[in-house]
């Protein structure tokens, strides 16, 4: 599952604010999971690492996850078996 898929799914379900951002605990889980491909502009990266690690400790027992399989709409394209006879 991709990060964008998670954010769009949360937005579709109404779990984001007017700017399309999830709450801080959800963002902590998300930012840690996708830190290799997504960099938030603020706070600085080293501060993010510390803050999000602490927030993730709180978020996990409350049920927050970085991704949610039920938000995935990935459908594999059918395999092409060649031209029709």
N, C-alpha and C positions, 0 to 999 in steps of 0.2 A: 504494500500500500504506500502511496506517495503522500508527502506532506500536504500538497495542494488538495488532494482528495479529502483528507481529514478536515482541513479548514473549510472547504466548500460544503462538506456534509454537515459540519457543526453550524454553519451559517444557515443552511437550508432548514435545519431543525430549530433555529432561533436561539442557539447557544452562543451568539456573538453580539457585540455591541453595534452601534450605528456605523462604526468604521470597519466592521467585519472582523474584529479581534475577539478571541475568546477571553474568559476571565483569567486572572493572574495565575491561579493554580493550574488551569488547563494549559496556559501558555508555557509554564515551567516544564511540564511533561513534554510538550510538543517541541520546545526549543532545545531541550537536552537530546531528544531522539534524533532531531534533524540538524544538529549543530554542524555537521560536516557539509551541508548544502545550503543552509539558511543562516544568515547572520543578521541579528537585529541591530538596528542603528544605535540604540541606547538601552541600557548603560554600556560602558566599555566591555569588551569581551571577557576580560578577567573578572570583572564585577558580576557579569551575567552568570558566569560559571559558578561562582560561589552562591549567589542569590537563588538561582534556579535549582541548585543542588539541595539547598535547604527547603525551598518551597516544594520540591518534588517529594521530599520526605513526608510532608503534610498531605500532599495531593493523593499519593498512592492509597493510603487507608480510606480516603474519602471516595475512592472509585475512579479517580481521573486516570486516563491512559493517554499515551502519545498517539495511538491509532485505535480505531474501532472497526473491526471486520464488517459490522452491519452497515457502515457508511460506504463500503466499497461497492462500486458499480462496474468493476472491471469485468468485461465479458470478452472472452477469447474469440477472435475471428475464426470462422470456419476454415478448415484447411482446404486449399485448392487441390482438387484431385485431377486437375488437368482439364482439357477441353471436353465439352459434352460430346458423347458419341453421336 
